[in-house]
Amino acid sequence: MNKPINWFEIPVADLERAQRFYEATFAIDMQREDMGPMRMALFPYAEPATGGALLACPDARPGDHGVVIYLDGGTDLAVPLARAVAAGGTVLMPKTELSPEIGFIAMFADSEGNRIGLHSPGRGAQG
């Protein structure tokens, strides 16, 4: 296995609201795609990075006890955490150092109630 995660989906109840939230939190533009009953907003990425999307469909059930993914929070997790709060999210875990080698993590609740982790790299990088 070259990379343990090939794709991720964050379930949402309101795709438009969730897309606004993530675009504001990460200062990105997301591409919309519809595949039958599945509606998605894709996170921007370039191969070989892992891709992912917000997913709205009849079986998508956002919540605070499901799978937790850790998204790239850049070099300073305070920046996306502040954007998440400004966009209507809640900080669940402030920026926390795991170790100098692993780096920092933080966690927030998104506009749909999902727990989303942030990670910034270690080895002396500011997190």
Phi, psi and omega in degrees: 000118178281323176219129187289338179244124178264331185196151174220152176228133177254115182290140180224150175270326182231100186298318181297314180297314181296319179297315177302317180301308184290324176297320179289318183295318184254004180053053182230168170245132181252142179268136179267141175217140176243132178229086183066232181282352179269126174245134185228153167237116187272135172288141177290139177199160176235138177305140012265017180297158178282134178261164179191174185205160164279140184233122173244119177199169183304329181268355181284122181232098178293156178180172186263006180235016180270203180297140176250127174250155177245116179266156179293116180265008181076200184273343181226101183297341178298330182292302179293330177298316179296320178295320179299316178296316180297330180273001177109005179273180180227134176285124177262329177216121178291171178307125185225130178277128175277310175191163177299329181283318184278320179108211186243151171228163173206168180214143176224161170264130181276186182296343182256358181094005177284145170276125180234128178269154172239148177224141169232147189292157179266212181060047175085353178291144177286131182240000000 
